[in-house]
Amino acid sequence: MLACGDGTAGLQDLAWSHWGDNITTGGPAQPVPSATATGTGEFFINDCNPNCAQGHDQDYRVRVTLSVVDSTLQGGTYFSQASLTWLGTRPPAGTKSSYTLSDPSGA
């Protein structure tokens, strides 16, 4: 999920072609922007028509680049930025193409 956990936007069916090597961080609150991961898949967004509860997902082919390695509160690492490049049909105007990802450890 990319949008507030409400299910209105997310990524699915990702196939990774590159996963960053030597992913490390500079310490707590010091993200390292050099490592990346790249893959392709589908971005989905709810059309919220007539409202978001009754809307339908619309799918768009996308290339995803993950970047900025950050530390979890539990001592692991994760990519904290996702950038999307549309491959073909584009989603509606105003759809975000960059997302900040939260700590996956849930901490």
C-alpha positions in Angstrom: 0.0 0.0 0.0 1.2 3.5 -0.8 -1.6 5.6 0.4 -2.3 5.7 4.1 -3.1 2.0 4.3 -6.6 2.7 3.1 -6.2 0.6 0.0 -6.7 3.4 -2.5 -3.2 3.1 -4.1 -0.5 0.5 -4.2 1.9 -1.7 -6.1 1.4 -5.4 -7.1 3.0 -8.1 -9.1 6.5 -6.6 -8.9 9.4 -8.4 -10.6 12.8 -7.0 -9.5 15.6 -6.7 -12.1 18.1 -5.0 -9.7 18.5 -5.1 -6.0 21.1 -2.7 -4.4 24.3 -4.2 -3.3 26.0 -3.6 0.1 22.9 -1.8 1.5 24.0 -0.1 4.7 23.1 3.1 6.5 25.2 5.8 8.1 23.5 5.2 11.4 20.2 6.3 13.0 18.5 9.2 11.1 21.3 9.2 8.5 19.8 7.7 5.3 22.2 6.6 2.5 20.8 7.7 -0.9 23.2 5.7 -3.1 21.7 2.1 -3.0 18.7 1.4 -5.2 16.4 -1.4 -6.4 14.5 -1.4 -9.7 11.6 -3.5 -10.9 8.5 -3.5 -12.9 4.9 -4.3 -12.1 1.5 -2.7 -11.6 0.4 0.4 -9.8 -3.2 0.4 -8.8 -5.4 3.3 -7.8 -9.1 3.3 -6.8 -11.2 5.5 -9.1 -13.4 6.4 -6.1 -16.4 6.4 -8.4 -19.1 7.0 -7.1 -17.1 7.0 -3.9 -13.9 5.3 -2.6 -15.8 2.5 -0.8 -17.7 1.6 -4.1 -14.9 2.5 -6.5 -12.8 0.1 -8.6 -9.1 -0.3 -8.9 -7.5 0.9 -12.2 -4.1 -0.7 -13.0 -1.1 0.9 -14.7 2.2 -0.7 -15.8 5.1 0.9 -13.9 8.8 0.9 -13.3 9.6 1.2 -9.6 12.9 2.6 -8.3 13.5 2.2 -4.6 16.1 4.4 -3.0 17.3 6.0 0.3 18.2 3.2 2.7 17.1 4.0 6.2 17.4 2.2 9.5 14.4 0.6 11.2 13.8 1.1 14.9 14.5 -2.6 15.3 18.0 -2.4 13.8 17.3 -3.5 10.2 17.3 -1.5 7.0 14.7 -0.6 4.4 14.3 1.6 1.3 12.4 4.7 2.3 11.7 6.3 -1.1 9.8 4.9 -4.1 9.8 6.6 -7.5 7.4 5.5 -10.2 7.8 5.8 -14.0 4.7 5.0 -16.0 5.1 2.4 -18.8 2.3 3.1 -21.2 -1.0 4.5 -20.1 -0.7 7.1 -17.4 -3.0 7.4 -14.4 -5.2 10.5 -13.9 -3.5 13.9 -13.7 -2.3 14.7 -10.1 -1.4 11.0 -9.3 1.8 11.0 -7.3 4.9 9.4 -8.7 7.0 9.6 -5.6 6.3 8.1 -2.2 7.9 8.1 1.2 7.8 4.6 2.6 7.4 4.0 6.4 9.4 1.7 8.6 8.2 -1.8 7.7 8.9 -3.1 11.2 5.8 -1.2 12.4 7.8 0.4 15.1 
